Amino acid sequence: MITRSRFLLLTLLALAGVLTFLKIPLASSQGVTIAASKVDGALPLDDVTAALWDEATAVSIPLSAQIVARPVFPQANVKAVEVRALYNDEQIAFLVTWEDETMDDSAVRVQDFADAVAIQFPLVEGQPFFCMGQQGGNVNIWHWKADWQAGLTARQDVNDIYPDMYVDGYTFADTEAGAAAPVSSYEDINYVPAMAADNLFASASYVSPVEDLIAGSFGSLTSQPAEMQNVLGHGEFADGKWRVIFARDLQSSAAEDAQFENNQVYQLAFAAWDGANEERNGQKSTSQWISLQLGEMAAGSGRAGAAARDGGGADGRQPSANALEGLPYMFVPMAVVFGAAVALAIGLWLFSKLPDPRSDHHE
């Protein structure tokens, strides 16, 4: 016979199963939104102190250590970044600021690591996994590196760290250029396979301190080809803070680039690395997904993610990280929760009608 205690236990287990299956949290909070300010004229692409940045509201984004993928790094240093966003008719720009006790802009030695910060955008509708995306849910990552920023002024090489070292001569024609000689000047391409393969890390010079990447889960991070590296950047360190600018055209011809339009809402996430704390790769601080709003939100025009412009399946629809899209995604969970609440009410009524085993025992 089903007693009251057993019936109550079964009801709670069923309700917990429904909430878990639908991924419905028992508590939630208002999400953070970065409101990009539209301006007339050119954006400040290389001036982190420009007065124009004051027209954008600064939003503090909390970060926490990445503890999902090994090797986990619970002692990551960067706890928050402050973000401002501006855009005009052609471009969008972000100013990301965070506190750092030291400026680490060299990663030549194997024991040295550079400071860095990154912005991540979904390439699908919805929210894929915030750490590097997931299979079927790619993300576009803009990764600014302090050592690349320093390399724009002077290329860093082992010779700079160990000036008295001896190196046997490489066979390149441009002996005066030395290690900075282009691939075309090498007599034997086997000496520079990374440069010949257009590996950006082996470049003699950098066009931008920002690397434009694609990822679709852990271990899938891939740099876009050199001709598709279209994200501009500029960083400065002063008064114990890094201030870094990211900028790119609103629209891109690259198939796997985030696209932006006015009067839309997008998703983005942030990550930061403290080189002095030996942070690199997955050892970093990350944020959850944050909303980015450009202009006024038009009714029914919001997007959950910055999807690739020419992406989508055979039916022309954009890929999605969610199994349900549109109105079903909104109303089906609501209907199920409402039904669960009604079932719970009925269950409580039936519960009151069940015999009490304690009264049976006394009889």
N, C-alpha and C positions, 0 to 999 in steps of 0.2 A: 504494500500500500504506500502511496506517495504521501508523505507527511509534509507539514508546513516547511520545516527546515530544508528538506530535500527539494521541494518545489522552488523555494527562494534561491537556493544554490544554483539550480538549473537555469532559472530566469536570469540571474546575474552572469552566468557563463555565456548564455546565448546573446545577451546584450553586449558583452565584451567582445564576442566573436564578430558581431555586426560592425562595431566601431573599428575593430582592428582591420577587417576586410576592406572597409571603405576609407581607411586611413583618416578617420575623423578624430582630431585631438579633443581632449576633454577641456582644454583651456587654450585660448589663443590671444594674441595681442595685435594691435594695429601695426601694419607694416610701415617701414621707412620708405619715403619717396624723395628722390632727388628731382627738384623742379629746375630744368634747364631754362635759362633766361635767353630770350632772343634779343639780339643786338643788331644795330645797323653798322655797316662797315666791316673792316677786317677784325679778326679775332687775335688776341695776344698769344701768338704761337711760341714765342721765346722770351717772354717777360713774365716771370712768376709774381712780380709785385705790381703789375699793371692795375691802375685804378678800375679798369673795366671789370675785373674779377669781383669787385665789391657789389656789382649789380646782380650777382648770383648768390643765392642763399647757401651758406655753408652747412653741410649735413655731416654729423659725426656717425661713422659706420663702425660698429664694434667688430673686432676680429677675435678669433680664438685659435688655439693651436690645432694643427691638422693631426688627428689621432685615428683616422679611418684606415689609411693604407700604411703598411710597414715600409721603412722604419718610422714609427710614430715619433713625434717630437713635442711632448707636452710642455716643454720649457721655452716655447717660442716667445720672442720679446715684444713684437709689435701688437699692441692691444686695440688700437683703433686708427682709422684714417679719416681725415676731414676732406670732403669732396665738394667741389663747385663745378657747375657745368654751364657752358655758353654755346650758343649756336647762331648762325646767320642763314642766309639762303643757300649757301654752298657747303659749309663745314660745321662740324661739332668739335668742341674742345672740353677737356676735363682738367681741373687742377686738383691734384691729390697731395695732401700734406700729412706727414706723420713725424713723431718725435724719434730721434735716434741719437745716442750719445756720441757715436763716432761716424766719420765718413769713410766708408770702405768702398773704394772705387778701383781696386786692382784684384785680379784673380789669376795672375800669371803663375804664381807658385801653387803647388798642389794643396798646400795647407791654408791658402787664402780663399775667401769667398766674398763676393761683392753684394752690396745692398741692392735691392730690387723691389719693384711693385708691378702688379698686373691687374688688368681689367678683363673680365670674361663676359661674353654675350652668348645667349643660346642661339642656335641656328635652326631651331624648331619651335613650333607653337608650344606653349606650356613651359614647365620648369624641369629640365633634366637634372641629374645629380649635380649638386653645386661644386663638387670636387672633380673637375676635368670632364664633366659630361658623362655619357653612358652610350652603350651600343644603341644605334638608332636615334641618338640625341646628341649630335655634335655641338661643340662650342667653339667660338672664335675668341682667341686670347691675344691681348696686346700686352707684351712683356717688356717693360723698361728696365734696363740694366745700367747700374752706375759705372761699371767698367767700360761699357760701350760708350757711355757719355764722355768719359775721360778719353777714350780712344778717338773721339772726333777732333780733339785738340792735338794729341800726339799718340801715335800707335804704341801700345804697350807690348813689350816682348821680353823674352828671357834675358836678352842683353841689357835691358834697363835695370833689372834686379841684380844680375850678376855680371857687371861690366868687365870683369877680369877673366871670364870664362873663355875657354878655347873651343872653337867649333871648326871642324874640318869644312873646307869650302864646298858650297853647293855649286852646281854647274848652271848658273844663269848668266845671260849675256850682260844684263845691266848690273855690273858689279858695284857701282856707286849707290844704287838703291838698296842693295843688300836684301834683307828679309822682306822689305816692302815692295820688292819688284813684282810686277804683275805676272800672271800665269804665262802670258804670251812671250815673256822674255826668258823663260826657262828652256834650256836646251833638252832636258830630260823631264818629261811630265811626271815620271814616277817619283820625283822628289816632292811633289806637291799634290797628292791625290785629293786631299780635302778641298783645296782651292779649285782644282779642275772639276770637282763635283759641285761647285757653287755652294759649298758649306759656308754659311754666314759667319761661323765662328773662326774660320780661317781667312776671312777677307782681310786684305791689306788695309782697308779703310772702311768706315761705316757711313752710310747715307743717313741713317737715323739711329738713335739709341734704343729704339723700340723694335722688337721682333714680333712679326705678325704670324700667329700660329693657329693650328686646328687641333682639336682633341676630341675623342669620343670614348673615353674611359681611361683608367690608369694604364700607363705604358704605351699610349697611342699618340702622345704629343708629337706633332709634325710641323716643321717650319714651312710656310708657304714659299713658293719659288721666288727668286730674287726680284723678278719683274713684277711680282704681286705684293712686294713689301711696300705698302702705301700709307703706313701710319707714321706720322711725325711725332717728335717728342723733344722735350728739353727739361733738364733737371738741375737744380741748384741746392747746395747745402749751406745753411747759415743758421747760427744761433741754436744749434742742436736740433734742427729740423730739416728734412728733405721736402722740397716743393717740386713736384713733377707735373709737366703738362703733356697730355696726350691729345692729338688732333688728327682728324681725317675727314675726307669729304663725306657728306651725308650719304651719298650713293656711290657704290663701287661696282666696277665691271667684273671683279673676281667673283666666281660662283660661290665660294665659301667665305664670304665676308658678311659681317653684320650690316644691315641696311637701316637707314633712319629716314623718317618722314615727319613732317609737322603734325601736331595734334594727335599724337600717338603715345601710348605708354609701353615701355619696354622693360626687360629684366636685365640686370647686370650684377656681377659679384666681384669682390676684390680679394687680392692676396698680397702679402708683403713678406720680405725676407730681410733679416738683419745679418749681414755678413760677419760682423764681429762675433756673433753667437754661433757661427759655423752653420748657418741656415742655408740650405740649397735644395733644389728639386722639390720633393714632397715635404721636406722639413721646413714648414712655413706657418704663417698665420693666415686664416681665411675668413671670409664673411659668408653669410647666407645670401640668398637672392634678394636684391633690392630693386625697387621700382624706379624707373627713369621716365619722367614725363616731359615731352616736348610740346609747348604751347598748351592751348585749352583742349581738354578731353572731349572729342566729339562723341555724341551718342552712338553706341554700337560700333565704334571704330577702334577701340582699344585692342592692343595685342599683348599677349602674355610673353612673347619673346621676339627678338630681332631676327627674324628668319631670313635666310638667303633669298635674294630677289628672284632668281631663276630656278630655285629648288622645287621640290614637290614631287609627287608621284605621277603615275600615268594619267590620273584623272585631273591633274592640274592643281590639286590641293597641297598645301604645305604639310610636311611631315610633322608629327606630334609626339611629344614625350608622354602623353596621357592616352589611355585607352579610350576615354570618352571625351568628345569635344562639343563645343557649342552649348545649346540649351540642355541636352541630356546630361552633360557634365555638371550643370548647375542644379537641375531639378531632381534627377534620379537619386542622389544621396539625400536630398531634403525629403523626398517622398519616403525613402526607406527609414530615415530617422523618425519621421512622423508616424509611420506604421509601427516602428519599434516602441514609440511612446504609447500608442494606443494599446499595443499588445501588453506592455508593461502594466498599464492601468487595468486591463482585463485580468491580467495575471494576479495583481494585488487583490482584486475583488474575489477571484477564485481562491486565493490564498486565505482570505478571511473565512471562507466556507469550509475549509479543510478541517478535519478533526485534529485536536491538540493531543499529541501522545501523552503529555503529562496528565491531562484529565482522565484519559483512559487508564493510566497506571493507578490513579487514586481510586477509581471505581473498582 
